[in-house]
Amino acid sequence: MKAFQIIPSVAEYAEFCDFAKEVGLGQKDLVLTNEYIYHPTIAELNLGCQTLFQEQYGAGEPTDVMVDAILAELSGKDYERIIAVGGGTIIDIAKVLAVAERSDKVDDLYDKMSALKKVHPLMIVPTTCGTGSEVTNISIINRTTKGVKQGIVSPAMFADQAALIPGMLSSLPYGVYATSSIDAMIHAVESCLSPNACPLSEIFSEKALELILPCWKAAADSGEKDGWKKYKAEFLRASNYAGIAFGHAGCAAVHALSYPLGGVHHVPHGESNQVMFAPVMWKYLEKQPAGKINRFESLLAKILSCDEKSAIQELCALMDRVLERKPMRAYGVTEDELPKYADSVVGTQQRLLGNNYVPLSRDEILSIYESAF
Ligand SMILES: [Fe+2]
């Protein structure tokens, strides 16, 4: 079993200015971000940093075309550290930039993945509360030339520092809070139930749930759309803990089965995970009701003040208060797509399926899709 490690140093700062002062941001630093994040929070500090705004090179998830355009732009610039300030797209791109030599293109990095070296020190400031990507060493790039989404993974892609700054979540829209915190909750659950978890990673999975669930409840009970912002430090910390946990133990069937929904029907990552979460849990309980899942149920029962047998149901009900769950058909999925999805998951998602609480056959995966339909 691999040893548990947390590679980047992790520090918390109340506001961006505290972080900038502590690490001495200046002219030799490149800030990779979005313009709506940069103005006014970072711009007003007049740090003299170089900047690059991702949206000028393409919209949506990272693609080889977008990253190659950014690499071309940066080939003429002189900078040392990369400071990534943003959500999953920004962070994934920054990890790739950190290991790219001046003449590299994305395809070159895939070709020499096992020999990648850190070229620029990397600091990551997440501005959503879901991916946990600031503490993992993988980037998922859509390789449009090859028609596949593929991960680049390397020890050299770990950040040097992850900076958690709750103030950066202040302007997050409700929908992004909802889907990203759901993603973090699912990272915590999948890593907790994974056969590849270890006692240390379980501490981070469990603590993430202890942070997220009471804050979800308090925010929903407040009846205010911005009620969650009172707990932004807790959500950000929980996302980070869940990232540490799944960085070790992995994500599993919920993530694996949600891929077609994201890839084909463009449902946001956290939302597509939400669709698959309850049906996967019910299948786990049906197949193997006695096992590690009981420890998960008793943790939930303690956090949610309910009995163990109804704990997963209560969790799903609470998640529905954060964001109402829809069936797959509401996203335009048709019934005849389901067997194709099941085949594609079995064919392409074995890395994730290996972290399942119990193994799932192709027909069991299909029946999960049918109950989510
Ligand atoms: Fe995720």
Residues whose N, C-alpha, C, O or C-beta is under 5 A from the ligand:
A	BS01	LIG	D183
